[in-house]
Amino acid sequence: MHTASDYSHAEKLRLELSEPLFNPLLKQWVGRGELDYEVYLKTATLLSLQAAEGERVSHDELLFQVVHQAQELWLKLASREAVEVVAELDGDALWGASARLERISRVLRTLAAELTVLETMTPDTYQVIRRSLGNGSGQESPGYNTFRHVAAGLEAALERLLARRGLPLRAVYTAGGPDDLKRICEQLVDADEAFQGWLFGHYQLVRRTIGVDRSVKALDGLPTQVLAGRMTLPLFRQLWDVRVELTAAWRREGGLAPGAAREGCMQAAPEPYAARPSSGGCPMHAAVAVAAAAPVEP
């Protein structure tokens, strides 16, 4: 018989979680792997993929494995979705591609959010887990390598789309350029930014757990300092370079002095940027209208 001093409620719960549980609403046992939900999702296999409680070198090893396994699953999804985007871009199905790129961006932002859970693990705890990881590193991640590979396919699909339209990328970002292509380009930038944000989150996680310094080496032997360069490498470099081109061509002339009258700048008009009478209105709109009215060489 248990006494007040030796009875552990936590141990009782721990044992209960290792056995099937009876759901009174369903009037069935959950956890045997027999119900449709369990069969479809293969929960018996899925929940056995982490080290068993008696095999863990630290309580936080479960956290470490679950987060990394979840990251691989999300990256698998993002990569397969990206393949469909390639098909949609090649088929000029830009509406479908736009919706799917939004999904990819949300997946990548989820990856970054998941890493913050790992930040609850203190450095001393990770040092214990680290001894049992061999030479493993994020560079070996199938999900990371697969997504970088499929991103190259996305970039190539964008280039094919621009070629079919007969447009250089810079023309997409010129006033009066094609809005549908600009939307796709900006959503690719969204995905790229989310991917780099995930890598930055990983950099910060490494910084919190083992430190970032030339003298600190990851398990693969590379100094952790190299992570700083990796997290700024874009997936779609030309989409970032075009910003530099636009800024290089930018001129200060044509704007409004601070404090100057701005009447008519944002007034609705039948046509975007419609010209205003010479006696007033927005000079910027008028300049765009003049440029748009200029004859186009054959």
Disulfide bonds with the S-S distance in Angstrom:
none
